[in-house]
């Protein structure tokens, strides 16, 4: 694969035969993980370590009248039973707001509920014992007297005058509202030849990570220092927040993140029970371990995407889209999540609807309301699937209204590939996207015309197949405009330190983290390519606030674009320093030398001069032999943060080919295609598998996944039998293709790819189902597309 870049220096360093950029290479951690030698929080055992189980409210909304723990305290192995009031003396409450989201409000939240439980599953007491089993046994003997309160469960009535206010001090159940009005929307609709509208309904899924949330907190009273071992995406964020609310300095907290079994945004937040573990360790002066079981995960891991969105689109007979309008309502649970806030998703929906299209007429309103359900916040592709499903669903409806092919209407309205830089109607700035190039590539990959002919032939045999198309944009490489501007101490930069050790190998310390997406590999590939060092001699250290530069971690598809650029810049400095030392040793000029295959060579003919191992030996053990005035610096650190653009947008298009059984309502996925533009591709296999994994999560939301609550706020399917996740047998072949538009803000040119697959998969499937049902005149605007939903739309039930 050719690496595209406009920078001649980076071409000379990276686009060489021995460069790893653009090549499929094995992950450095592959052998260790395949042998089962990963180190997860669940594996950890420390001296004097105790285990905590949380007693959780069975009610969605209830006053806590009293807690009687006398019998539980007498149980064998019980160390302590701690209430919210007792823990509040150790750790302060928090409020999940950001100043740039004007009007966003939330109530103070405690590590353990004190007076009221506000959702089923909120912790009301902590039972600490010598084992998790002993803690769970004792929890059964803790008697809690509750006074059940009315639960606010339906977001549609949360703002009604007769609905109880969950937090009376806030005045109402409205957490956040945003309105946007761009262009001349009313005039555009008035001039339209057709207007299509729909009420889009999105089920509330959760992440279902392979490894549940887990943490071990170890307060060392002698050092007055807390070490937190946690599966997290953002160690420095955890460090800052733990210190802030425990009354410590950041330097008194160390966060260590070893292997993480999946995250998808689930582990980028600060959870009350995790804060309780930090505080319990400080209170009891010993290590405390908490590993959520699967039921706890369903009830306390953040949920996502619980939206109802009214959408409207105007269109001319020639296919020109004249305007978009949306009214989005979402319920977020009783609190805004901390510190990233639960309003970000709705805000993203407003920003992203209509994004790929050229129309400048756009009106939007988003309202975020409190409810007595588990907290809802950012999950993989925050807001993107909502915005994409609404946008692409409306575009298909517009095409149906005027009798135009869905691909053709998109070709006539997608922003031209030579129309950049430009801005969307919502004000997003796009540096360079490739919607038309991506669509051309997709049509070639899927053989669109042949599929249409096959579809028509099968309909005559009463076999109903559909094709769904969905264009998308994806937010990657976020700058301080995402969180820092709102006052959250979430770093938008990342740092990398690289050094040549005494054996000629390279140690690389990076602030990005690894949850399975390949951060370790991409860092090693970049550093090895710049330095001319084999990947086997590059060791990457990450996930430790004591041993890595300060940085934001891995979220919002930022690892390659921000962390990767920091690695590139640090490696360039180290390379220059190595060549300066080599030139002094060899009595040559740095420009006459190069580094290839772990050795210094002549730049002209590639003849070897000195191995890096020997150079390192001289520098570290015989510096007396170096010429006077030479002080080797075989370590370099660089940070990078985007500045010119608040985000590096990627784009792409997805297509779904599926069959609907109109007698049973079952959907069979036959094939799925993705074309994506993430700029410079570092490791094609990692990128493609990231996209495929994202697609599978999007397909899960489209067809299977939904947290089902009853009218009392009880989660009724908090188990793997009743909450359906996609399995390999349900998944189709997923073909991935690319176009490449590197960002010019970095030398590497990389954008992100982690959320692209999830962004448009559900939209493509929904459009394909509606396409399959076109002969029946049925239009469905709800996901997941369960058999019940489909048969209801067909009038069968």
VOGU-3710 file (C-alpha; in Angstrom, 3 decimals, decimal comma):
1> xxxxxxxxxx> 0,000/0,000/0,000  1,287/3,444/-0,876  1,385/5,994/1,901  0,057/9,309/0,714  1,625/12,468/2,139  2,452/15,893/0,851  5,483/16,268/3,133  8,796/15,333/1,437  10,601/14,813/4,757  8,125/12,213/5,928
11> xxxxxxxxxx> 8,240/10,512/2,553  12,008/10,210/2,802  11,784/8,756/6,310  8,711/6,534/6,103  8,004/5,685/2,477  11,027/3,430/2,142  11,295/-0,314/1,559  12,007/-0,991/5,233  9,165/1,210/6,517  6,393/-0,487/8,468
21> xxxxxxxxxx> 3,851/2,201/7,603  1,050/0,839/5,433  2,065/-2,766/6,071  0,406/-5,639/7,878  2,694/-6,734/10,702  1,924/-8,875/13,760  0,983/-7,057/16,948  3,875/-6,918/19,434  1,594/-8,224/22,205  0,057/-11,008/20,118
31> xxxxxxxxxx> 2,089/-13,952/21,390  1,640/-12,957/25,028  -2,112/-12,648/24,701  -2,508/-15,789/22,598  -0,706/-17,750/25,318  -3,174/-16,451/27,897  -0,496/-14,409/29,643  -2,367/-11,120/29,659  -2,596/-9,291/32,977  -6,081/-8,022/33,713
41> xxxxxxxxxx> -7,331/-6,405/36,901  -9,198/-9,630/37,714  -5,846/-11,431/37,848  -4,356/-9,137/40,462  -3,688/-10,205/44,042  -2,039/-7,899/46,569  -1,065/-8,462/50,205  -3,935/-7,740/52,641  -6,282/-7,177/49,701  -9,987/-7,125/50,537
51> xxxxxxxxxx> -12,948/-7,431/48,205  -16,022/-5,250/47,974  -19,548/-6,110/46,961  -22,111/-3,351/46,644  -25,614/-3,622/47,950  -27,706/-2,044/45,217  -31,165/-0,530/45,245  -33,933/-2,801/43,939  -36,034/0,309/43,267  -35,674/2,851/40,474
61> xxxxxxxxxx> -36,473/5,679/42,892  -36,655/5,401/46,661  -35,785/7,148/49,898  -33,318/5,328/52,100  -34,994/5,339/55,533  -32,476/3,198/57,362  -29,759/0,554/56,991  -29,330/-2,237/59,547  -26,023/-4,043/59,053  -25,662/-5,618/62,520
71> xxxxxxxxxx> -26,239/-9,192/61,405  -24,044/-8,792/58,332  -21,129/-7,489/60,397  -21,077/-10,742/62,350  -20,593/-12,822/59,211  -17,215/-14,589/58,803  -14,697/-12,613/56,774  -16,519/-9,288/56,928  -14,124/-6,381/57,439  -16,442/-3,391/57,195
81> xxxxxxxxxx> -19,848/-2,297/56,000  -19,758/1,288/54,802  -22,699/3,545/53,986  -22,779/6,536/51,704  -22,738/8,941/54,630  -19,604/7,323/56,087  -17,821/7,356/52,741  -18,733/10,998/52,117  -16,253/11,933/54,852  -13,480/10,592/52,608
91> xxxxxxxxxx> -14,570/11,520/49,080  -16,455/14,568/47,840  -19,414/14,485/45,422  -19,206/15,613/41,806  -21,396/17,289/39,209  -21,226/16,281/35,538  -21,400/19,571/33,662  -19,301/21,362/31,050  -19,295/25,156/30,843  -19,419/25,328/27,034
101> xxxxxxxxxx> -22,694/23,366/26,968  -24,733/26,359/28,018  -27,453/25,578/30,520  -26,354/21,988/31,211  -27,217/21,048/34,788  -27,023/18,015/37,022  -27,265/17,188/40,707  -24,319/16,288/42,941  -23,615/12,567/42,854  -22,016/10,566/45,667
111> xxxxxxxxxx> -19,883/7,449/45,510  -22,633/5,649/47,428  -26,189/6,985/47,652  -26,922/8,755/50,916  -30,591/9,770/51,127  -32,093/8,453/47,896  -31,496/5,806/45,286  -32,193/7,201/41,837  -32,008/4,093/39,666  -32,316/0,372/40,081
121> xxxxxxxxxx> -28,756/-0,728/40,717  -27,405/2,387/42,439  -25,160/1,356/45,337  -26,544/2,056/48,823  -23,849/0,282/50,892  -20,439/-1,342/50,453  -19,634/-4,681/52,080  -15,886/-5,266/52,385  -14,704/-8,782/53,178  -11,816/-11,179/52,739
131> xxxxxxxxxx> -13,410/-12,568/49,571  -16,059/-11,522/47,096  -18,154/-14,535/48,078  -18,070/-13,568/51,769  -19,012/-10,005/50,875  -21,961/-11,180/48,779  -23,159/-13,521/51,534  -23,055/-10,688/54,052  -24,851/-8,341/51,678  -27,894/-10,598/51,846
141> xxxxxxxxxx> -28,158/-9,864/55,587  -28,023/-6,065/55,274  -31,546/-4,792/55,800  -32,439/-1,560/54,064  -35,727/0,187/54,698  -36,913/2,044/51,597  -39,794/4,373/50,870  -40,501/3,828/47,199  -41,017/7,019/45,188  -42,637/7,605/41,819
151> xxxxxxxxxx> -40,187/6,789/39,043  -39,754/8,957/35,961  -39,262/6,426/33,182  -40,760/7,820/29,963  -38,658/10,563/28,406  -41,701/11,803/26,501  -43,458/12,835/29,728  -40,388/13,808/31,761  -41,054/17,516/31,219  -44,827/17,401/31,818
161> xxxxxxxxxx> -46,017/19,544/34,754  -47,571/16,552/36,510  -44,363/14,472/36,294  -42,329/14,432/39,535  -39,035/16,318/39,457  -36,222/13,906/40,289  -33,991/16,612/41,754  -36,267/19,388/43,124  -33,335/21,777/43,548  -32,876/21,792/39,753
171> xxxxxxxxxx> -36,455/22,947/39,154  -37,352/20,481/36,415  -36,159/17,358/34,627  -34,517/19,217/31,746  -30,762/18,669/31,858  -29,830/20,435/28,619  -31,377/22,024/25,568  -29,779/23,256/22,371  -31,332/24,905/19,334  -29,753/25,672/15,987
181> xxxxxxxxxx> -31,240/27,497/13,002  -29,046/27,903/9,920  -29,966/29,277/6,514  -33,586/29,877/5,501  -35,309/26,683/6,598  -38,941/27,773/6,285  -38,410/29,229/2,828  -36,546/26,097/1,760  -39,378/23,808/2,825  -41,925/26,103/1,189
191> xxxxxxxxxx> -40,052/25,879/-2,114  -39,639/22,089/-1,945  -41,483/19,856/-4,391  -41,749/17,155/-1,734  -41,330/16,926/2,014  -40,734/13,653/3,866  -40,767/13,149/7,604  -40,491/10,356/10,159  -40,300/9,758/13,903  -37,094/7,828/14,528
201> xxxxxxxxxx> -36,908/5,644/17,653  -33,658/4,213/18,956  -33,363/1,444/21,518  -31,054/1,868/24,508  -28,045/-0,506/24,219  -24,965/-0,956/26,398  -21,399/-1,992/25,665  -21,197/-5,633/26,878  -17,412/-5,607/27,056  -15,758/-9,013/27,243
211> xxxxxxxxxx> -14,036/-7,957/30,477  -16,341/-6,243/32,996  -15,314/-3,033/34,711  -12,664/-3,792/37,335  -10,478/-1,839/39,750  -8,007/-2,430/42,562  -7,174/0,588/44,727  -4,179/0,435/47,078  -3,674/3,259/49,586  -0,150/3,251/51,032
221> xxxxxxxxxx> -0,404/5,235/54,265  3,374/5,300/54,745  3,882/7,038/51,395  0,529/8,857/51,471  0,015/7,556/47,945  -2,818/5,785/46,155  -2,135/3,306/43,358  -5,140/2,483/41,183  -5,063/-0,560/38,913  -7,963/-0,141/36,532
231> xxxxxxxxxx> -9,149/-1,034/33,056  -9,557/2,482/31,678  -9,077/4,383/28,450  -7,748/7,541/30,137  -5,322/6,946/33,038  -4,344/10,592/33,536  -8,009/11,614/33,695  -8,611/9,006/36,405  -5,528/10,226/38,257  -6,741/13,814/38,292
241> xxxxxxxxxx> -10,293/13,034/39,334  -9,327/10,580/42,081  -6,911/13,128/43,517  -9,424/15,956/43,282  -12,185/14,199/45,179  -9,960/12,470/47,733  -8,204/15,710/48,650  -4,844/14,624/47,237  -2,319/16,058/44,833  -2,122/14,431/41,419
251> xxxxxxxxxx> 1,391/13,251/42,289  -0,088/11,232/45,170  -2,089/9,089/42,748  -0,683/6,581/40,291  -2,966/4,890/37,753  -1,824/1,656/36,135  -3,754/0,226/33,215  -2,530/-3,188/32,106  -4,506/-5,309/29,626  -8,109/-4,298/28,985
261> xxxxxxxxxx> -10,700/-6,666/27,562  -12,581/-4,221/25,385  -13,962/-0,816/26,245  -15,884/0,934/23,421  -16,254/4,065/25,571  -17,719/2,112/28,488  -14,450/2,463/30,434  -13,706/6,094/29,652  -16,040/7,429/32,351  -15,860/7,810/36,124
271> xxxxxxxxxx> -18,317/5,506/37,869  -19,635/5,954/41,382  -18,692/2,427/42,453  -15,128/2,927/41,207  -14,878/6,175/43,165  -16,156/4,238/46,175  -13,331/1,713/45,779  -10,719/4,499/45,804  -12,272/5,954/48,944  -12,650/2,580/50,678
281> xxxxxxxxxx> -8,961/1,867/50,216  -8,070/5,211/51,784  -10,601/4,746/54,573  -9,569/1,181/55,447  -5,858/1,639/54,632  -5,585/-1,533/52,556  -6,020/-2,676/48,929  -9,647/-3,035/47,835  -10,741/-4,961/44,737  -13,981/-4,674/42,790
291> xxxxxxxxxx> -14,889/-6,632/39,668  -18,408/-6,137/38,361  -20,386/-9,258/37,630  -22,466/-9,387/34,456  -25,720/-8,321/36,108  -23,931/-5,353/37,683  -22,514/-4,482/34,293  -25,954/-4,382/32,707  -27,341/-2,259/35,547  -24,413/0,133/36,040
301> xxxxxxxxxx> -22,252/0,290/32,895  -23,374/3,344/30,983  -26,184/2,846/28,486  -26,396/4,815/25,252  -28,479/6,139/22,355  -31,938/6,252/23,968  -33,313/8,826/21,493  -36,585/9,752/19,841  -35,985/12,102/16,955  -38,533/13,736/14,666
311> xxxxxxxxxx> -36,954/14,410/11,299  -38,029/16,273/8,168  -36,399/16,756/4,756  -37,272/18,897/1,762  -36,370/17,974/-1,805  -36,771/19,275/-5,365  -37,907/17,088/-8,264  -34,344/17,077/-9,608  -33,186/15,524/-6,348  -31,729/18,639/-4,740
321> xxxxxxxxxx> -32,118/18,477/-0,959  -33,378/21,825/0,241  -33,427/21,488/4,054  -33,162/19,250/7,090  -35,016/19,707/10,365  -34,864/17,587/13,531  -36,288/17,606/17,042  -34,327/15,190/19,229  -35,316/14,001/22,696  -33,126/11,798/24,844
331> xxxxxxxxxx> -33,231/10,469/28,391  -29,962/10,170/30,304  -30,847/8,697/33,689  -30,814/10,667/36,956  -27,379/12,301/36,583  -25,172/13,689/33,880  -22,164/11,343/33,750  -18,852/12,655/35,020  -16,672/14,218/33,712  -17,587/13,952/30,005
341> xxxxxxxxxx> -21,304/14,645/30,587  -24,370/12,976/29,175  -25,256/15,933/26,952  -22,400/15,323/24,535  -24,315/12,716/22,539  -27,343/14,941/21,879  -24,997/17,809/21,076  -23,221/15,556/18,570  -26,533/14,653/16,958  -27,260/18,335/16,361
351> xxxxxxxxxx> -23,756/18,823/14,942  -23,759/15,805/12,630  -27,232/15,578/11,051  -27,004/16,485/7,374  -23,217/16,675/7,605  -22,264/14,948/4,325  -24,680/17,037/2,262  -24,328/20,441/0,676  -27,556/22,074/1,842  -27,087/25,016/4,217
361> xxxxxxxxxx> -30,671/25,076/5,504  -30,855/23,225/8,779  -32,896/23,580/11,965  -32,398/21,442/15,037  -33,496/21,181/18,627  -32,175/18,714/21,171  -33,530/18,198/24,678  -31,864/16,018/27,275  -34,013/14,917/30,214  -33,482/13,147/33,505
371> xxxxxxxxxx> -35,152/9,813/34,258  -34,929/7,056/36,856  -32,908/4,641/34,755  -29,223/3,858/34,623  -27,038/6,750/33,499  -26,604/7,165/29,754  -23,447/8,589/28,200  -20,799/8,171/25,479  -20,472/4,806/23,800  -18,630/3,929/20,590
381> xxxxxxxxxx> -19,382/6,508/17,847  -21,039/9,014/20,173  -24,124/10,436/18,448  -22,973/9,286/15,025  -25,419/6,362/14,623  -28,342/8,604/15,624  -27,370/11,418/13,279  -26,532/9,017/10,440  -29,741/6,998/10,803  -31,881/10,134/10,818
391> xxxxxxxxxx> -30,017/11,771/7,926  -29,783/8,708/5,714  -33,300/7,550/6,567  -34,628/10,944/5,502  -32,574/10,909/2,292  -34,054/7,534/1,369  -37,554/8,830/2,110  -36,895/11,858/-0,088  -35,728/9,592/-2,907  -38,886/7,518/-2,537
401> xxxxxxxxxx> -41,060/10,641/-2,683  -39,626/11,770/-6,028  -39,001/8,304/-7,484  -35,203/8,599/-7,602  -32,618/5,907/-6,974  -31,067/6,209/-3,478  -27,536/6,303/-4,872  -28,393/8,971/-7,430  -29,936/11,351/-4,898  -26,799/11,067/-2,812
411> xxxxxxxxxx> -24,522/11,743/-5,753  -26,464/14,928/-6,462  -26,178/16,255/-2,901  -22,984/14,996/-1,264  -20,366/17,724/-0,844  -18,072/17,640/-3,876  -14,657/16,097/-3,321  -13,029/19,265/-4,664  -15,222/21,519/-2,504  -12,929/21,613/0,529
421> xxxxxxxxxx> -12,155/23,189/2,894  -15,744/24,016/3,793  -18,173/24,015/6,691  -21,416/22,197/7,366  -24,699/23,920/8,148  -24,064/23,255/11,846  -20,673/24,962/11,651  -18,365/21,920/11,532  -15,171/22,658/9,607  -14,057/20,028/7,112
431> xxxxxxxxxx> -10,482/19,982/5,882  -10,746/17,325/3,176  -13,313/14,554/2,660  -14,017/12,153/-0,188  -17,726/11,304/-0,327  -17,895/10,854/-4,090  -14,665/8,890/-4,267  -15,982/6,634/-1,517  -19,331/6,164/-3,289  -17,592/5,280/-6,550
441> xxxxxxxxxx> -15,457/2,727/-4,731  -18,526/1,240/-3,020  -20,440/0,873/-6,285  -17,495/-0,993/-7,744  -17,096/-3,276/-4,721  -20,747/-4,275/-4,426  -21,673/-4,293/-8,141  -24,758/-2,226/-7,415  -26,539/-2,601/-10,749  -26,239/-6,391/-10,668
451> xxxxxxxxxx> -27,680/-6,480/-7,148  -30,637/-4,355/-8,229  -31,346/-6,748/-11,097  -31,108/-9,724/-8,719  -33,438/-7,996/-6,266  -36,080/-7,428/-8,957  -35,902/-11,040/-10,134  -36,232/-12,397/-6,594  -39,267/-10,237/-5,823  -41,148/-12,071/-8,547
461> xxxxxxxxxx> -40,523/-15,234/-6,527  -41,769/-13,564/-3,331  -38,226/-13,277/-1,916  -37,753/-9,817/-0,452  -34,222/-8,526/-0,393  -33,132/-4,963/0,184  -30,158/-2,697/-0,422  -29,385/0,048/2,088  -26,883/2,856/1,546  -25,601/5,212/4,264
471> xxxxxxxxxx> -22,973/7,941/3,914  -21,310/9,164/7,067  -18,801/11,516/8,609  -16,816/10,660/11,733  -15,282/12,931/14,364  -11,646/11,986/15,077  -8,518/13,611/16,542  -10,504/15,919/18,885  -8,763/19,031/20,128  -9,407/20,979/23,320
481> xxxxxxxxxx> -12,688/22,111/21,706  -14,249/18,831/22,828  -13,715/18,911/26,607  -10,942/21,262/27,672  -12,847/24,346/26,627  -15,664/23,269/28,933  -13,434/23,032/31,983  -12,911/19,262/32,053  -9,363/18,201/32,861  -9,270/15,753/29,964
491> xxxxxxxxxx> -6,122/16,277/27,950  -6,431/16,781/24,212  -2,723/16,185/23,667  -0,694/13,031/23,810  2,970/12,536/24,531  5,612/10,010/23,570  9,119/9,548/24,936  11,571/7,383/22,997  15,064/6,350/24,007  17,846/4,154/22,724
501> xxxxxxxxxx> 18,903/1,778/25,466  22,363/0,388/26,133  21,830/-2,585/23,795  20,670/-0,566/20,811  16,991/-1,320/21,309  14,297/1,338/21,604  11,999/1,993/24,550  8,882/3,967/23,719  6,590/5,370/26,421  3,260/6,681/25,170
511> xxxxxxxxxx> 0,226/8,232/26,830  -2,269/6,476/24,555  -3,756/3,242/25,852  -4,554/-0,200/24,505  -7,943/-1,900/24,702  -7,396/-4,281/21,806  -7,365/-1,859/18,883  -3,611/-1,986/18,267  -2,166/1,115/19,962  0,988/-0,789/20,865
521> xxxxxxxxxx> 1,440/-1,975/17,291  0,855/1,347/15,555  3,279/3,083/17,935  5,974/0,489/17,309  5,418/0,658/13,551  5,826/4,437/13,489  8,867/4,521/15,772  10,537/1,596/14,041  9,979/3,161/10,626  11,408/6,551/11,578
531> xxxxxxxxxx> 14,415/5,120/13,386  15,194/2,343/10,933  14,874/-0,160/13,768  13,140/-3,539/13,495  9,849/-3,760/15,389  11,235/-6,645/17,410  13,622/-4,142/18,991  10,948/-1,565/19,873  9,291/-1,965/23,263  6,172/0,105/23,918
541> xxxxxxxxxx> 5,158/1,076/27,449  1,689/2,495/28,005  -1,040/2,781/30,626  0,981/4,021/33,628  0,834/7,609/34,848  4,216/7,198/36,591  5,968/5,992/33,450  4,357/7,703/30,462  4,093/11,333/29,388  0,904/13,200/30,230
551> xxxxxxxxxx> -1,866/12,691/27,710  -5,494/12,055/26,977  -5,441/8,303/26,403  -7,443/6,514/23,733  -10,987/7,617/22,878  -12,795/9,327/19,994  -10,558/7,682/17,379  -7,543/9,734/18,456  -4,804/7,171/19,102  -3,224/7,094/15,639
561> xxxxxxxxxx> -3,842/10,708/14,674  -2,612/12,333/17,906  -0,550/9,704/19,708  0,894/8,493/16,437  2,016/11,992/15,468  3,661/12,464/18,873  5,517/9,176/18,312  6,631/10,345/14,891  7,960/13,671/16,149  9,757/12,146/19,140
571> xxxxxxxxxx> 11,351/9,491/16,929  12,518/12,136/14,455  14,363/13,999/17,219  15,957/10,794/18,507  16,949/9,839/14,964  18,657/13,209/14,517  20,479/12,799/17,837  21,646/9,295/16,938  23,002/10,470/13,586  24,805/13,374/15,265
581> xxxxxxxxxx> 26,586/10,958/17,615  27,302/8,522/14,791  28,804/11,316/12,708  31,128/12,238/15,578  32,209/8,633/16,063  32,677/7,990/12,337  34,169/11,422/11,560  31,446/12,022/9,019  28,534/14,422/8,524  25,022/13,515/9,752
591> xxxxxxxxxx> 23,584/14,114/6,282  25,904/11,450/4,882  24,492/8,801/7,203  21,260/6,865/7,523  19,797/4,247/9,880  18,705/1,003/8,241  18,037/-2,397/9,833  19,413/-1,483/13,262  22,678/-0,050/11,917  24,215/3,212/10,778
601> xxxxxxxxxx> 24,904/3,071/7,021  26,177/5,407/4,334  23,232/7,339/2,948  24,586/7,102/-0,595  25,228/3,409/-1,113  23,799/1,813/2,057  27,085/0,266/3,098  27,163/-0,511/6,836  29,258/1,630/9,188  28,336/0,825/12,782
611> xxxxxxxxxx> 25,553/-1,100/14,469  23,228/0,729/16,852  24,194/-1,807/19,520  27,845/-0,728/19,236  26,947/2,967/19,144  24,930/2,556/22,335  27,818/0,708/23,977  30,177/3,581/23,256  27,718/6,247/24,447  26,736/4,532/27,678
621> xxxxxxxxxx> 29,991/2,816/28,691  32,841/4,572/26,862  31,811/8,234/26,541  35,465/9,078/27,263  36,265/8,045/23,691  33,884/10,593/22,165  35,265/13,834/20,741  35,350/16,812/23,134  32,095/18,761/23,394  29,885/15,831/22,364
631> xxxxxxxxxx> 27,115/15,112/24,856  24,859/12,400/23,422  21,120/12,724/24,078  19,620/9,361/23,280  16,152/10,209/24,555  13,507/12,543/23,158  9,983/13,485/24,214  7,359/15,202/22,140  3,692/16,049/22,606  1,165/16,771/19,895
641> xxxxxxxxxx> -2,236/18,440/19,919  -4,361/19,482/16,915  -4,640/23,238/16,525  -5,813/24,287/13,068  -8,982/22,182/13,047  -11,001/21,298/16,160  -11,484/17,801/14,736  -10,068/15,736/11,891  -13,194/14,429/10,167  -13,148/11,170/8,299
651> xxxxxxxxxx> -15,879/9,980/5,990  -17,147/6,937/4,194  -20,178/5,034/3,013  -21,694/1,673/3,969  -24,079/-0,667/2,223  -26,168/-3,590/3,444  -27,639/-6,443/1,414  -30,192/-8,473/3,353  -33,336/-10,552/3,147  -36,549/-10,108/5,159
661> xxxxxxxxxx> -38,820/-13,060/5,820  -42,205/-11,339/5,706  -43,902/-14,292/7,419  -41,658/-14,383/10,502  -40,157/-10,880/10,525  -36,620/-12,260/10,700  -33,814/-10,430/8,905  -30,958/-12,370/7,333  -27,825/-10,328/6,698  -26,241/-11,398/3,419
671> xxxxxxxxxx> -23,361/-8,968/2,808  -22,089/-5,670/4,157  -19,675/-3,217/2,551  -17,716/-0,299/3,981  -15,583/2,259/2,200  -13,732/4,505/4,602  -11,219/7,359/4,411  -9,059/7,574/7,539  -6,113/9,351/5,926  -2,759/7,583/6,115
681> xxxxxxxxxx> -3,217/3,910/6,963  -0,576/2,621/9,361  -1,584/-1,050/9,550  -4,245/-2,076/6,995  -5,267/-5,236/8,841  -5,739/-3,432/12,155  -7,797/-0,725/10,455  -9,994/-3,203/8,586  -10,620/-5,331/11,677  -11,406/-2,214/13,710
691> xxxxxxxxxx> -13,977/-1,287/11,090  -15,444/-4,789/10,984  -15,724/-4,842/14,772  -17,454/-1,475/14,686  -19,857/-2,697/12,022  -20,784/-5,696/14,168  -21,627/-3,380/17,081  -23,705/-1,245/14,738  -25,519/-4,310/13,421  -26,184/-5,372/16,997
701> xxxxxxxxxx> -27,936/-2,077/17,680  -29,823/-2,366/14,405  -31,258/-5,835/14,985  -30,744/-7,154/18,508  -29,560/-4,955/21,361  -31,939/-3,099/23,654  -32,137/-2,567/27,409  -35,828/-3,121/28,174  -37,306/-1,270/31,151  -40,791/-1,598/32,581
711> xxxxxxxxxx> -42,943/1,319/33,742  -41,401/1,147/37,243  -37,871/1,576/35,929  -36,895/-2,082/36,323  -34,379/-3,374/33,791  -36,001/-6,638/32,700  -33,286/-8,206/30,543  -30,049/-7,694/32,484  -28,476/-10,989/31,416  -26,873/-12,556/28,379
721> xxxxxxxxxx> -29,883/-14,775/27,730  -32,385/-11,950/27,327  -30,152/-9,115/26,094  -29,219/-10,249/22,601  -25,806/-9,514/21,162  -24,760/-10,449/17,620  -22,952/-13,746/17,292  -20,754/-14,949/14,462  -23,591/-17,014/12,999  -25,720/-13,910/12,426
731> xxxxxxxxxx> -22,975/-11,808/10,874  -22,431/-11,478/7,119  -19,165/-11,133/5,275  -17,996/-7,541/5,726  -15,922/-6,155/2,847  -13,779/-3,097/3,592  -12,257/-0,692/1,096  -10,475/2,635/1,395  -9,847/5,950/-0,212  -7,070/8,066/1,282
741> xxxxxxxxxx> -7,193/11,777/2,075  -4,435/12,479/4,615  -4,841/15,382/6,982  -2,249/18,064/6,331  -2,234/19,108/9,996  0,221/16,320/10,763  3,217/14,854/9,016  1,817/11,382/9,485  -1,497/12,346/7,882  -3,481/9,832/9,937
751> xxxxxxxxxx> -7,047/10,375/11,062  -9,054/7,905/13,141  -10,949/4,748/12,242  -12,207/3,313/15,515  -15,829/4,413/15,238  -16,399/4,486/11,490  -17,879/0,990/11,354  -20,444/1,738/14,054  -21,401/5,138/12,672  -23,443/4,009/9,671
761> xxxxxxxxxx> -24,094/0,275/10,033  -27,531/0,637/11,625  -28,565/3,244/9,059  -27,563/0,972/6,181  -29,512/-1,951/7,655  -32,623/0,137/8,362  -32,602/1,502/4,820  -32,124/-2,015/3,448  -35,072/-3,372/5,445  -37,296/-0,548/4,182
771> xxxxxxxxxx> -36,068/-1,210/0,665  -36,983/-4,888/1,033  -40,447/-3,968/2,313  -41,113/-1,408/-0,427  -43,694/-3,623/-2,204  -45,753/-3,644/1,012  -45,692/0,136/1,487  -44,209/-0,294/4,966  -41,780/2,256/6,378  -40,020/1,525/9,674
781> xxxxxxxxxx> -38,083/4,179/11,586  -37,285/2,209/14,720  -34,327/0,123/15,834  -33,672/-2,557/16,824  -35,575/-4,062/13,898  -36,912/-7,033/15,798  -39,374/-9,468/14,240  -42,104/-7,856/16,346  -41,334/-4,401/14,935  -41,282/-5,707/11,358
791> xxxxxxx> -44,450/-7,783/11,648  -46,247/-4,863/13,298  -45,265/-2,603/10,399  -46,556/-5,245/7,977  -49,854/-5,452/9,845  -49,289/-9,120/10,696  -49,517/-8,535/14,475
//
